[in-house]
C-alpha cells in the first residue's frame, strides 16, 4: 500500500518504524529556596515597575571594599507594601529610606524584604534610597565565575573590573536582580583614587575632583539596561576615539586601554568599525547610539556590558590567539571584539527574561561570528567557520535550562545553537528573507526582554515555516538527529530517528550525484531512484548524522 504526497510516498514495504524520542532531557540539579528567590518573579517583585537607578559608589582598592547608595525609582502597578531587593553576602544593606523616613527590612539569604511605611497607590511613582557596603565576592575565573577582579597593571597601578552574568549584579550592588524588568535609564557615579579612571556604561557627564584627592566619574545611561550589563572598569586608562558613520548617523566610538597599550590598541581595535559595518548590515542599526559604543581593556577575557564592552584578548586575533573553528577563518578577526560586541544586538537590545533562555544571547551572537566572516570573506567562508565550530559541541545537557531558578543550560548554546540557526537559514533558502528576519528581530523586540517562545514564534511567522520541532530537538534534548536510509526495490527509503516525536526537518542531500531536497519525518518515506548507484550524502550545512541500513 502506498500513499502519494507531493511526489514522495510513504512506503510501508520497508517494514520499519520510527524510533522517535519525545522526552525532554530533564536536569537532575536540586534547586533551593534561594534559587527561587533569585530566579522567579516573586510577589515582592511583580507589583512595582523599575524606572531609574542612581548607583553612587566608592571603590576602595586598599581593602577591596565597595560602599555607597542606590536610589531606586519605581511605579506602583498593584498595591503592596513589601519590596524585594537583592544583595549577595557578604555585602550588607545598612539603611533604607523613603521620603526621609527609615524603613524596616529583613534578610533572607541574598534577598532583602523592605517594609514600606507609606501607602503604595497604583500609578504613583516613588523612590527609596538604599545604603550598602562590604567586601564583594572576588571573581575566581571571570567572566564565568564572576564578581570583582582586583589586579595591578605592570606599572603597579590598580586594575579593577566587575563581571557578573549569571551570578547577578547583586554580587556588588543592591537592585531588583531579575532580568524581566530592566531599568529605563540610570546614573552611575563611581568614586576612585585620584590617579585612576572609571569607565562605566553610557556617556560621561562629568568628573568631580573631591577634597580627599579622589575623583568621582558620573556616567548617564539613556537606554534600558539589564542589571549584569552595568559595570565598573577602573585603571590607569588612556582614551582615543572616532566617529562611525552608521545607519542612524554618527556613532561616537571611544576606546579605553591601559597607558602602555595605546599603540597596539589603535591597530587591533580597527576591528570595531569593521564589526559595526557588518552587524549593522545583518542586524540593523547599533541599538544604543544615544549611549555611544565603548571598548574597554579589562583584567579578564571580556564581557558584553552594554555600551561599554570589555576586552582582554591580549590584542590578538582569534580567541586568545586560537581559531575555535579550526578552519583558519577564526584568525581573521579578534574574537572578543566581534563576539562581545555582537551581544549589543543579542543580549543588550534583545534580552532574555529568564536565564534559562540564554540561547537567545549566545546562539545568535556565536552565529554572528559566521556572519562577520561571510560579510568580509564570502558565504562559503562563513559556512566553513560555523561548521568548524561544531568541534566544541559536547551534547552534555539541553541548551534551555530550568525556569524560575536562575539556571542556564548547556554551553552548547554557543556552537550548537549557532549551527541550528545556520540550518534554519538553509531551510528558508532565501538570504534576503533571512536577513530581514535578523533585522526584524532587533526592531520588533527593540530594547525588550523576551522569552524563547517569542523568538521562536517570530521566526516561524516571518519565515512561513514551522520550526517548532527543530527548536524542540536542538534546544531541549541532547540527541543529534539521524538521517536513516536504505536502498530497496529501486527506491531510497528514509526517515529521522534519535529525535523528538514528529520531528520533520527538511534536509538537502546529494543522491547519486544530484542535489535534492527531502522532507523526512519520523515515519518512513521513499524516493524513486533512476540509477544503479547507491550513494547518499547529507549536506554539510546540516548538523545531523546519517546511517545506511544495509540489507
N, C-alpha and C positions, 0 to 999 in steps of 0.2 A: 504494500500500500504506500502511495506517495502523495504528499500534499505539496503543490507548487505555490511558491510565493516569490514574485519578483525575479523569476528565472532561477531561483535557488530552491531546492526541495528538501524536505525532511525525509531522510531515508531510514526507515525502520529496519531495512535489510541488514544494517550493520550490527544490530543486536546489542548496542552498548547503552548504558545510562549515564547521565551526568553525575559527576562527583562534586556537587556544589556544597560549599560550606557557607552558611549564612550567619554564623555566630560571631558576635563581636568579641575580640580578644580583650578580656577584662583585666585590669590591673589588680594585682594582689596586695597593693600597698594598703596599709592600715592608716586611716586618717583620724585626726584628733579634733577635739573641741576647738583648739587654737587654729587648726587648718580651716575649720568652718567660719570662725570669726574673721579670718583674713580673707577667705576666698568667696564668701557669699554676700549677697545684698541683704544685710540684716535689717530688722525693723528699725534699728537705731541709725541706719544709713539712708533708707529709702525715702524718708519723709522730707529731706532737705536737698535742695539743688545747689551745687557748688558754683560760685560765681567768680571769686577773686581770692588770691593769697597775697600777702606781703610777708615773704620769708626774710627775716632780718637776723643774720647770724654772725658770730665772731668765731673765727677758726684760729686755734692756738696750737701751733706745731710743737711747742716745747713739751706740753703734756698730752698732746693728741686729743684735745677736747674740742667740742663744739657747743656753743650756748647761744641763746637768743630767744626770739619770739616768732610766732606765726599768727598773723591776723587772717581770720577766715570769714569771708563774706558769703552769705547764702540766702536763698529764697525759700520760704516755707511752702511746701507742697501739700502736706496734711498736718493737722495739729498733733504735736508730740512735745515732750519736754525732756527727752533723753537722747543725747547725741553720742555716736561712736567716733572717736578719734584714735588713730593708731600711732604708736611709737614703740619701737622694739627695745627690749632690755639689752644693755644696761642703761640706756637713755631714760631720763626721768622728766615728767611734767611737774613743774613746781607750783604753777598757779594758772588759773583760767578765770578771765573776767568777761562780763558783758555789761556795757554802759557803766563801767567803773565799779561794778559790784562783783566781788569774788564769788565764784561758783564752786559747789561741791562736786567731787568726782571720785570714782573708784576704779581700780585697775584690775583687769582680768588678763594676766599674761601680757601680751603685746597690744591689747585693746584697752583704751580708757573710755569709761562711760561718764559723761558730763551731765549733771542735773541742771537744767536751765530754770532759772527763777521766774523769768518773765513769761507771759503767755505767748506762745508762738502761733500767730494768726496767719491763716492761709493767704498767700500773696505778698506778705511782708518780706522785706529784705533786711537782714540783721547781720551783726558781726560778733565774733568772740575773739579774744586775744589769748593765745596760749604761750606761756613762758616755759622754757625747757632747757636742758643741758645734760652733759655727760660725756663719756668716752665711747664713741660709737664703735661697733664691730669693725675690726680691721679686715680688709679684703685679703683672703688667703691666696686665691688664684683668680684674680679679676680678668675679665668681667664675669666669668662663670660663677665663682664663689665670691660674691661682691661685698661691698662695704666701702670703707675709706682706705685709700692707699696713701701711706706716708713714706715718702722716699726722699733721697737727696740727689741732686744732679752731680755731675762730675766736678763741679766747682764748689760743692758743699752747700749749695742753696736748697731750701726745701722745695719739694716737688710733690704735690698733693692732688688727689682727684677722687671723685665719687663714681661708683658704678654699682647699680642695684636692681637690674631687671630680675624679676622672679622673686628674689629676696624681698624687694619692696623698698620704696623711698622712705618708709617709716623706720628704716635702719638708722637714719641720721636726722630726720626732721619729722615733726608731727603733722599728719594730714589725713584726709579721707583716702585710705590706701586701698582703693578698689578701682579697677580700670573703667568701669561702666560710666563714671561721672568725671569728666575732665574739667579742670578749672578753665574758665573762659579767657582769663588773662592774669598776669601776676607781675609783681615787682620782687626782684631778688637782690637783697643788699648783703654784701659779704665783706666783713672786716678782716684784714690780713696784715701781717708785718709790713712795714713801710717799704722794704726793698723788694717786695713781691707784687705780682699782678694776679687778680682773679678774673677768669673768663667764664661767664655763665651763659644762659640762654637769652635770646632776643638781642636788643640793641643797648649799648652802653649809654646811659643817660648822663651820668656824672661820676666823678671821682672826688671824694672828700678826704682831705688830709686832717686826721684827728690830732688832738693835743698831745696824745701819748706817743706820737710818731707813727702810728698805724695809718692805713688807708682803708676807706670803705668804697667799694665799687657797687654802683646801682645799675642793674640791668632790668629792662622792661620787656616783657613778652606780650605781644599784642594778640596772639592767636591762642586757641585752646591748646593745652599741652598735657600729655599724660604724666603721671607722677614720676615714673622711673626715668623719664626724659629730662627732668630737672637736674642740673649738675653744677658742681663747682670744679674748677681747674685752676690750681694755684702754682705759680712758678716764676722763675726769672725770665719772663716771656718778652720777645720782641715781635713786632707786628708788621706784616706787609699786606697789601690789598689790591683789588682790581674790581672793575665793574664788568659783569657778564651781561651781554645784550640778549635777553631771553624773550620768551613768548609774552611776558607781561611787562616788558620794558627793561630798564637797567636793574640788575640784581647786584647788591653790594656783597662782595666776597672778601672776607677777612681771614687771614691766616696767622695763627699764633704758635710760635715754636720757641724752644729754649735758645738762648742767645748764641750758643756755639753752632747751632744747626741751621742758621739763616740761609747760608749759601746753598746747601744741599736741598733744603726745603723748597727754595724758589724753583729749583729744577724739578723735583719729584712731584710737587703739588700742581704741576701743569695738567695732571690727570683730573683735577677738579673741574675746570671748564670743559674738558673732554667729556666727563661724566654728565655734566649738566646738558650739554648738547644732545647726547644720546638719549638720556632719560626724559628730557622734555619732548623729544620726538616720540618715544614709546608711550609715556605715561601722562603727558600733558604738563602744564606749567609747574615749575617748582612751587610747592604748596605754601611757602612762608616768605614771600617777598617782603612783607612788612617787617619781618624779624631778621632778615638777611640770611646769608649762608656763611658759617664759620667752620674752619677745620683747625683743630687744636691738638698740639702734641700732648700726649698723656703718658704717665708712667706704667701703662699696661697696653695690651694689644689694640684696643679700640672699642667704641660703642656708638650707637646711633642717636645720642642725645639731640633732641630737636633743635635745629638751627645752631648747634654747637657740637658737631660731630667730632669725636675724639679719635686720635691717631697714635699708634705706637708700633708701626710695622717696620721700623728700622730704616726707613727711606729706601726700601727695596721693592721691586716688582714681585708679583706672586704673593703668597701667604707666607710671610717671613722668609721670602726667597724661594719658596716651593710652589710648584704648579699642582693644585689639588686635582686637576683633571688628568694629569699625566700626558697631555696632548701637545704641550708647548704653548698653547694659546694663553694659558694662565700666567705666563711670564711676560705677556704683552701689556700688562697693566698692574697697578698697585691694588691688590685685593681689598685692603682695608678702606681706601678712598672710595672705591667703586661700591663695595658691598654695604658698608655702613651708611654711605650717602644714599644708596638706593632705598634705605629704610625711611628716608624723608617722605617717600610716597607710601610705602607699605610698612607701617608701624606708627609713624607720626601723623601722617594725614589720615590714613585708614588704620584704625587701632582696634585690636580685639577687645571685646567686653570681658572675656574670661580667658585667662592664660592657657586653658585647655585648647583654645583655638589659635595658638601661637603660630600655626602653619600659615595663617594669613600674612604674618610678618615675614617668616623665614623662607617659605616656599617661593613666594613671589620675588623676594629680594635675591635669593640664590639664583632664580631663573633670570633675574635682571643682569647678572654677570654674563650669561649667554647672550642676552640681547645687546649688551655693550660690545661684546666681541663681534656679533653679527653686524652692528652698525658700522664698525670700522674695518672689519676684515672679511665680511661676507657671510651669507646664510649658512653655507657648509661649515665654515669655521665655528659659528655659534652652535650649530648642532653637535659638532665634534666635541666641543667643550662640555656641554651639558651631559652628553652621553658618557664622556670620560669621567665625570664626577660620580657616576654610579659606583665606582670602586669604594666610595665612602659609605655606602648603604649597609646597615647591619641587620635590618629586619628583626630588631630585638623586642619591640613593643609597638603598639599603634601610635600613629602620629598625633591623633587627637587624645588629649589627656582626660582626666576626670574633672567634671564641672563642680564649681562651688567650693573647692577646697584648695585653690591656688596650685594646681598640679599641671605641669606642662607634659606633653607627650614626648615621643622619641626624637632624638637628634636627627633621625631620618627625615624630619620635616625640611631639612636643607636639601640634600641631593635627591632624595626620593620624591619630595614634593615638587621640586623643580622639574623633574622628569615627568611627573604626572601632568603638569601644565604644558610641557613640551609635547606630550602625546595629544592632549586636547587640541592643541594648535594643528597637529597633523589631521585630526579627525574633522575639524571645522574646515580645513583645506581652503582657506580664504584669508590670506595675510592681511588684507585691508580690514576685514571684519575682526580679525584677532586683535589688531592694533586698536580698533575702535572700542573693543571690549576693555582692553587695558586702560585706555584713556577714560572710558566711560565709568569704570570703577572709581577712578580718582575724582571725577566730577560728581557722580551720583552720591558717593559716600564722603564727600569733601568735609574734612575736619569732624568726622563722626567715629563713634565706637560701634562695632558691628559684631555679629555672630557668624559662625561658619555657614549657617543656613542662608543668611542674606547674600553672602558672596556666591555660594553655590547656585542659589535661585537666579541671581543676576546673570551668571554665565549661561545657565540653561536658557533663560528667556532671550538673551541677546544673540546667542548662537543658533537658537531654534533646535537645539539638540538636548535630549535629556541625559545628562551625565551623572544622574543620581547613583547608579550602581558603580560607576568609575570612582566617584568620591568615596563611596562606602568601602570599596575594595582597597584603595590606596591610603585612605586616612584612618580607617578603623580596624584593619586587620594587618597581619604581617605576611600573609600569603602573597606570593607572586603568581599571577595567573599563568596557567599552562595552556598553550595552544596545542591541543592533542589532535593528531590526524592519522588517517590510514588511507592507503590506496586499495580499492577493491571494486571489482566489476566495472572497470573503466571510469571510475569516479574517485574524487577526493572527498573523503568524509572528514569532518572536523567539528570540534566544539571546544568550549572553555571548561577547564577543570581547575581544582585548587583555588576556588573563588567563592565569592558571596552568591547567595541564591539569585537566580535570574540575571546574572552578570551578562551584559550584552554589548561589550565594547567592540565597535568596528575595528578592523585591522588591515593594514596593507601588507600583502605578501607578494613574493615572486614565485609564480607557479610555472615550472618548466620554461623558465626564461622570460615569462610575460608578467609584468606588474599588474596586479588586480587588487580590488578592494573586496573583502569578505565581511559578512556580518554574523559572526559566530554568536551563539548563546550557550547556555549550559546543556541544551538539547542538541543531539546530533543533526547536522545538516550535510549536504553534499553538493559537489560541483562537478559537472561532467568534464572530463579531460579528453583532448583530441591528440594525445601524444603517448608514446610508449614510455617516455621518461617519467620518473617518479621523484621529482625534486621540488621541495617547498622551502622557502626561506622567508622568515618574518622580517619585515623592515626593521632596521636597527634603531629607528627613532621610537620604537615601542618598547617600554620596559616590561617585557614578558619573557617567558621561556617557551620552548616548543618541544614536543615529544612525538616521535613517529612510532605508531603501533605497528609492528611488523607481523604479518600473518604467520 
